[in-house]
């Protein structure tokens, strides 16, 4: 085979416009497992004489199989770079099967290589949009490829949103919306992409329309409320978060965002009531106490305002920066405690209650050592269930 390659390369040198030499050289390179060189020769042959694609396609597919299987073996052996090299080689050799590209996309996502994952998804989608020249695909195969293309495009869109490449996500989302115009998820994602691209007016219009939907899930309502708040429509944001408190009546985050939206809108009468409710589910939140007191003061209720300020100032510690996140099969809650009235080193015990769609899931207790006044200390709680909301209460010491 080496001798055959030598003769073919001599033909390329002596007659560079004759495609047969390039094709024969490509065949020889494949037999010698020199796939990059084969790709170069096949590409040149097809450029000069496109009809040679009929002869070259089976060779490319055979090389793809070899490289794909080599990638599987390398992956099983823990050879990350060998896996990537093999599957990227498979992509170059034959672009009609998406398997290598999709495997690479998943691998790159796992490694946090977002740009590489995005390009791998693009490669998979492009391969699914092409058709082989050597055979006619049955209708079932065509439908299977189209279904996989749609799933791959959705994965790509999700990753583009995650990496804040909003301008690239927008046309994909618009195409998805044409196919499924009633989808809350697609409309919400499109609004997020528009807002990320600075198209706030169009984004707010979509979010406002979504608020009229009757079957929104809590997550959708939360995202709508956040987007409306960031867009400066505080009244509509308050409407969204008020709806969220009905879906999640014990959610500290729902009441916190509802309160902040009313504060930004200067809706003092509603804020007085809502702010008091926030202090029940966020009793050590300094901002919660101050906002509630401000609302009572604006309404002329100086006694309630003073009582609220006293509770805030006498709290043993303050709690801030709370963030609930999925963590594998469970949930994590992070936050910070801030030293306040308690003597440094005093043990402060909190009880957190976690909620799911069907109500309370369970509780976790946290004991912290009070830091000096104004000093911040981070904490994290792990909860075994998939929680979507939480509240907390002070167990000890009591607020004077």
C-alpha positions as CSV (number, residue, x, y, z in Angstrom):
1,X,0.0,0.0,0.0
2,X,2.9,2.3,0.7
3,X,4.0,1.7,-2.9
4,X,0.6,2.6,-4.2
5,X,0.6,5.8,-2.2
6,X,4.0,6.7,-3.6
7,X,2.7,6.2,-7.2
8,X,-0.4,8.3,-6.5
9,X,1.6,11.1,-5.1
10,X,3.9,11.1,-8.0
11,X,0.8,11.4,-10.2
12,X,-0.4,14.4,-8.2
13,X,3.0,16.1,-8.7
14,X,3.2,15.4,-12.4
15,X,-0.5,16.0,-13.3
16,X,-2.0,18.2,-10.5
17,X,-5.2,18.9,-12.4
18,X,-6.1,15.2,-12.7
19,X,-8.5,14.2,-9.9
20,X,-7.9,10.5,-10.2
21,X,-4.4,10.8,-8.6
22,X,-5.9,12.6,-5.5
23,X,-8.6,10.0,-5.1
24,X,-6.1,7.1,-5.4
25,X,-3.8,8.8,-2.9
26,X,-6.8,9.2,-0.5
27,X,-7.6,5.5,-0.8
28,X,-4.0,4.7,0.1
29,X,-3.9,7.0,3.0
30,X,-7.1,5.4,4.4
31,X,-5.5,2.0,4.2
32,X,-2.5,3.3,6.1
33,X,-4.8,4.9,8.7
34,X,-3.5,8.3,7.7
35,X,-6.9,9.9,7.9
36,X,-6.0,13.6,7.9
37,X,-3.9,13.2,4.8
38,X,-6.8,11.2,3.2
39,X,-9.2,14.0,3.9
40,X,-7.0,16.5,2.1
41,X,-6.7,14.3,-0.9
42,X,-10.4,13.4,-1.1
43,X,-11.3,17.1,-0.8
44,X,-9.0,18.0,-3.7
45,X,-10.4,15.2,-5.8
46,X,-14.0,16.3,-5.2
47,X,-13.1,19.9,-5.9
48,X,-11.8,19.0,-9.3
49,X,-14.4,16.4,-10.2
50,X,-17.5,16.5,-7.9
51,X,-18.8,13.2,-9.3
52,X,-16.0,11.4,-7.5
53,X,-18.0,11.9,-4.3
54,X,-19.9,8.7,-5.2
55,X,-16.7,6.7,-5.0
56,X,-15.2,8.6,-2.1
57,X,-18.2,8.5,0.3
58,X,-17.9,4.8,1.2
59,X,-14.2,5.3,2.0
60,X,-15.0,8.2,4.2
61,X,-17.7,6.3,6.0
62,X,-15.4,3.4,6.6
63,X,-12.8,5.7,8.0
64,X,-15.4,7.4,10.2
65,X,-16.3,4.0,11.7
66,X,-12.7,3.2,12.5
67,X,-12.1,6.6,14.1
68,X,-15.4,6.5,16.0
69,X,-14.6,3.1,17.4
70,X,-11.1,4.3,18.3
71,X,-12.7,7.2,20.2
72,X,-14.9,4.8,22.2
73,X,-11.9,2.7,23.1
74,X,-9.9,5.7,24.2
75,X,-12.8,7.0,26.2
76,X,-13.2,3.6,28.0
77,X,-9.5,3.8,28.8
78,X,-9.7,7.2,30.3
79,X,-7.7,8.8,27.5
80,X,-9.5,12.2,27.1
81,X,-7.2,13.7,24.5
82,X,-7.1,10.5,22.5
83,X,-10.9,10.4,22.6
84,X,-11.2,14.0,21.3
85,X,-8.6,13.4,18.6
86,X,-10.3,10.3,17.3
87,X,-13.8,11.8,17.3
88,X,-12.7,15.1,15.7
89,X,-11.0,13.0,13.1
90,X,-14.2,11.2,12.5
91,X,-16.0,14.5,12.0
92,X,-13.5,15.6,9.4
93,X,-13.6,12.3,7.5
94,X,-17.4,12.1,7.1
95,X,-20.0,14.6,7.9
96,X,-23.2,12.7,7.5
97,X,-23.4,10.9,10.9
98,X,-23.8,13.1,14.0
99,X,-22.7,10.6,16.6
100,X,-19.1,11.7,17.0
101,X,-20.1,15.4,17.1
102,X,-22.8,14.8,19.7
103,X,-20.4,12.7,21.8
104,X,-17.9,15.5,21.7
105,X,-20.5,18.0,22.7
106,X,-21.4,16.0,25.8
107,X,-17.7,15.5,26.6
108,X,-16.9,19.2,26.2
109,X,-19.9,20.2,28.3
110,X,-18.7,17.9,31.1
111,X,-15.3,19.6,30.9
112,X,-16.8,23.1,30.9
113,X,-15.4,23.8,27.4
114,X,-18.5,25.7,26.4
115,X,-17.2,27.1,23.1
116,X,-16.0,23.7,21.9
117,X,-19.3,22.2,22.9
118,X,-21.2,24.8,20.9
119,X,-19.2,24.1,17.8
120,X,-19.7,20.3,18.2
121,X,-23.5,20.8,18.4
122,X,-23.3,23.0,15.3
123,X,-21.4,20.2,13.5
124,X,-24.0,17.6,14.5
125,X,-26.8,19.8,13.3
126,X,-25.1,20.4,10.0
127,X,-24.5,16.7,9.5
128,X,-28.2,16.0,10.1
129,X,-29.2,18.5,7.5
130,X,-27.2,16.8,4.8
131,X,-28.2,13.8,2.7
132,X,-26.0,10.9,1.4
133,X,-25.2,10.7,-2.3
134,X,-24.9,6.9,-2.4
135,X,-28.4,5.9,-1.2
136,X,-31.9,7.2,-0.6
137,X,-32.9,7.5,3.0
138,X,-36.2,5.8,3.9
139,X,-38.9,8.1,5.4
140,X,-38.4,6.6,8.9
141,X,-34.7,7.5,8.7
142,X,-35.4,11.0,7.5
143,X,-37.9,11.5,10.4
144,X,-35.4,10.1,12.9
145,X,-32.7,12.5,11.7
146,X,-35.1,15.4,11.8
147,X,-36.1,14.6,15.4
148,X,-32.5,14.3,16.4
149,X,-31.7,17.6,14.7
150,X,-34.4,19.3,16.7
151,X,-33.2,17.9,19.9
152,X,-29.6,18.9,19.1
153,X,-30.7,22.4,18.2
154,X,-32.5,22.7,21.5
155,X,-29.4,21.6,23.4
156,X,-27.3,24.1,21.4
157,X,-29.9,26.9,22.2
158,X,-29.8,26.1,25.9
159,X,-26.0,26.3,25.9
160,X,-26.0,29.6,24.0
161,X,-28.3,31.1,26.6
162,X,-26.2,29.7,29.4
163,X,-23.1,31.3,27.9
164,X,-25.0,34.5,27.2
165,X,-24.5,34.3,23.5
166,X,-27.9,35.8,23.1
167,X,-27.7,37.1,19.6
168,X,-26.8,33.6,18.4
169,X,-29.7,32.1,20.4
170,X,-32.3,34.5,19.1
171,X,-32.8,33.2,15.5
172,X,-32.9,29.6,16.8
173,X,-35.6,30.5,19.4
174,X,-37.6,32.3,16.8
175,X,-37.6,29.2,14.6
176,X,-38.6,27.0,17.6
177,X,-41.4,29.4,18.3
178,X,-42.7,29.2,14.8
179,X,-43.0,25.4,15.3
180,X,-44.5,25.7,18.8
181,X,-46.0,29.1,19.2
182,X,-47.8,28.3,22.5
183,X,-44.7,27.1,24.4
184,X,-44.1,29.0,27.6
185,X,-40.5,27.8,27.8
186,X,-39.6,29.0,24.3
187,X,-41.3,32.3,24.7
188,X,-39.6,32.9,28.0
189,X,-36.2,31.9,26.6
190,X,-36.7,34.2,23.6
191,X,-37.6,37.0,25.9
192,X,-34.4,36.3,27.9
193,X,-32.3,36.3,24.7
194,X,-33.9,39.6,23.6
195,X,-33.3,41.2,27.0
196,X,-29.7,40.0,27.0
197,X,-29.3,41.6,23.5
198,X,-30.6,44.9,24.8
199,X,-34.0,44.6,23.1
200,X,-35.8,45.3,26.4
201,X,-39.1,46.6,24.9
202,X,-39.8,43.4,22.9
203,X,-38.7,41.3,25.9
204,X,-41.0,43.0,28.3
205,X,-43.9,42.7,25.8
206,X,-43.4,38.9,25.7
207,X,-43.1,38.6,29.5
208,X,-46.2,40.7,30.0
209,X,-48.1,38.5,27.6
210,X,-46.9,35.4,29.5
211,X,-48.4,36.7,32.7
212,X,-51.8,36.2,31.2
213,X,-51.2,32.5,30.9
214,X,-53.1,30.4,33.5
215,X,-50.9,27.3,33.6
216,X,-47.4,28.8,34.3
217,X,-45.2,26.9,36.7
218,X,-43.4,28.6,39.6
219,X,-40.1,28.6,37.8
220,X,-41.7,30.4,34.8
221,X,-43.3,33.0,37.0
222,X,-40.1,33.6,38.9
223,X,-38.1,34.2,35.6
224,X,-40.8,36.5,34.3
225,X,-40.7,38.6,37.5
226,X,-37.0,38.9,37.5
227,X,-36.9,39.9,33.8
228,X,-39.7,42.5,34.3
229,X,-37.8,43.9,37.3
230,X,-34.6,44.2,35.4
231,X,-36.5,45.8,32.6
232,X,-37.7,48.5,35.0
233,X,-41.4,47.5,34.9
234,X,-41.7,47.3,38.7
235,X,-45.5,47.2,38.8
236,X,-45.7,44.2,36.4
237,X,-42.8,42.6,38.3
238,X,-44.8,42.9,41.5
239,X,-47.8,41.3,39.8
240,X,-45.6,38.4,38.8
241,X,-44.1,37.9,42.2
242,X,-47.5,38.2,43.9
243,X,-48.6,35.3,41.7
244,X,-45.5,33.4,42.7
245,X,-46.4,33.9,46.4
246,X,-49.8,32.2,45.7
247,X,-48.0,29.3,44.1
248,X,-45.3,29.2,46.8
249,X,-46.8,30.8,50.0
250,X,-43.8,29.8,52.1
251,X,-41.1,30.9,49.7
252,X,-38.7,33.4,51.2
253,X,-37.5,34.3,47.7
254,X,-41.0,34.9,46.4
255,X,-41.8,37.3,49.2
256,X,-38.4,38.9,49.0
257,X,-38.7,39.7,45.3
258,X,-42.4,40.7,45.7
259,X,-41.3,43.2,48.5
260,X,-38.5,44.6,46.5
261,X,-40.7,45.1,43.4
262,X,-43.3,47.0,45.5
263,X,-40.5,49.1,47.1
264,X,-39.2,50.0,43.7
265,X,-42.7,50.9,42.5
266,X,-43.3,52.9,45.8
267,X,-46.5,51.0,46.4
268,X,-46.4,51.7,50.1
269,X,-49.8,50.4,51.2
270,X,-49.3,47.0,49.6
271,X,-45.7,47.0,50.8
272,X,-46.6,47.4,54.4
273,X,-48.6,44.2,54.3
274,X,-46.2,42.3,52.1
275,X,-43.1,43.5,54.0
276,X,-44.6,42.2,57.3
277,X,-45.1,38.8,55.7
278,X,-41.5,38.8,54.5
279,X,-40.3,39.3,58.0
280,X,-42.1,36.1,59.0
281,X,-40.2,33.9,56.4
282,X,-37.0,36.0,56.5
283,X,-36.9,37.1,60.2
284,X,-33.2,38.0,60.3
285,X,-33.0,39.8,56.9
286,X,-31.9,43.3,57.6
287,X,-33.3,44.6,54.4
288,X,-36.6,42.9,55.0
289,X,-37.0,44.7,58.3
290,X,-35.9,48.1,57.0
291,X,-38.2,47.9,53.9
292,X,-41.2,47.0,56.1
293,X,-40.4,49.8,58.5
294,X,-40.1,52.3,55.6
295,X,-43.5,51.3,54.3
296,X,-45.2,51.9,57.6
297,X,-43.4,55.2,58.0
298,X,-44.6,56.3,54.5
299,X,-48.2,55.5,55.6
300,X,-47.8,57.5,58.8
301,X,-47.7,54.5,61.1
302,X,-44.7,55.6,63.2
303,X,-45.3,53.1,66.0
304,X,-45.2,50.0,63.6
305,X,-42.2,51.5,61.9
306,X,-40.4,51.9,65.2
307,X,-41.2,48.4,66.4
308,X,-39.9,47.0,63.1
309,X,-36.7,48.9,63.4
310,X,-36.2,47.7,67.0
311,X,-36.6,44.1,66.0
312,X,-34.1,44.5,63.2
313,X,-31.6,46.3,65.4
314,X,-31.9,43.8,68.2
315,X,-31.6,40.7,66.1
316,X,-28.6,38.5,67.2
317,X,-27.3,38.2,63.6
318,X,-28.5,39.1,60.2
319,X,-28.8,36.7,57.3
320,X,-28.2,37.8,53.7
321,X,-27.3,36.6,50.2
322,X,-29.4,33.5,50.2
323,X,-29.3,31.4,47.1
324,X,-31.2,28.1,46.5
325,X,-29.6,25.8,43.9
326,X,-30.1,22.3,42.6
327,X,-27.1,20.1,43.7
328,X,-27.2,16.7,42.0
329,X,-30.1,14.8,43.4
330,X,-30.5,17.3,46.2
331,X,-30.5,21.0,46.9
332,X,-28.0,23.4,48.4
333,X,-28.7,26.7,50.1
334,X,-25.9,29.2,50.5
335,X,-25.9,32.5,52.4
336,X,-24.0,34.7,54.8
337,X,-24.5,35.6,58.4
338,X,-23.6,39.1,59.5
339,X,-22.7,40.0,63.1
340,X,-25.2,42.2,64.9
341,X,-26.4,42.3,68.5
342,X,-25.2,38.9,69.8
343,X,-21.8,38.8,71.5
344,X,-19.2,37.3,69.2
345,X,-19.0,33.6,69.6
346,X,-22.6,33.2,70.7
347,X,-24.2,30.1,69.2
348,X,-27.2,30.9,67.0
349,X,-29.4,28.2,65.8
350,X,-31.7,28.4,62.7
351,X,-34.2,26.0,61.3
352,X,-34.7,25.9,57.5
353,X,-37.8,24.4,56.0
354,X,-37.7,23.2,52.4
355,X,-40.7,22.9,50.1
356,X,-41.6,21.2,46.8
357,X,-44.6,21.3,44.6
358,X,-46.7,19.3,47.1
359,X,-45.7,21.1,50.2
360,X,-43.1,20.8,53.0
361,X,-40.3,18.3,52.3
362,X,-38.4,18.5,55.5
363,X,-36.1,20.7,57.7
364,X,-32.4,21.2,58.3
365,X,-30.9,23.0,61.3
366,X,-27.9,25.3,61.2
367,X,-25.9,26.4,64.2
368,X,-23.5,29.3,63.6
369,X,-21.1,31.2,65.8
370,X,-22.1,34.9,65.8
371,X,-19.3,37.0,64.2
372,X,-18.4,40.5,65.4
373,X,-20.8,43.2,64.4
374,X,-20.6,43.8,60.7
375,X,-18.4,40.8,60.0
376,X,-19.7,38.4,57.4
377,X,-19.3,34.6,57.4
378,X,-20.5,32.3,54.6
379,X,-22.5,29.1,55.2
380,X,-24.0,26.3,53.1
381,X,-26.8,23.8,53.8
382,X,-27.4,20.6,51.9
383,X,-30.9,19.1,51.7
384,X,-31.5,15.6,50.3
385,X,-34.7,16.5,48.4
386,X,-35.4,18.5,45.3
387,X,-36.6,21.7,46.9
388,X,-38.0,24.7,45.0
389,X,-38.7,27.0,47.9
390,X,-37.7,27.5,51.6
391,X,-38.2,29.7,54.7
392,X,-36.3,29.9,57.9
393,X,-36.8,30.8,61.6
394,X,-34.7,31.6,64.5
395,X,-34.6,28.8,67.1
396,X,-32.2,30.4,69.6
397,X,-31.4,32.8,71.1
398,X,-34.7,34.6,71.0
399,X,-34.9,38.2,69.7
400,X,-35.4,40.5,72.8
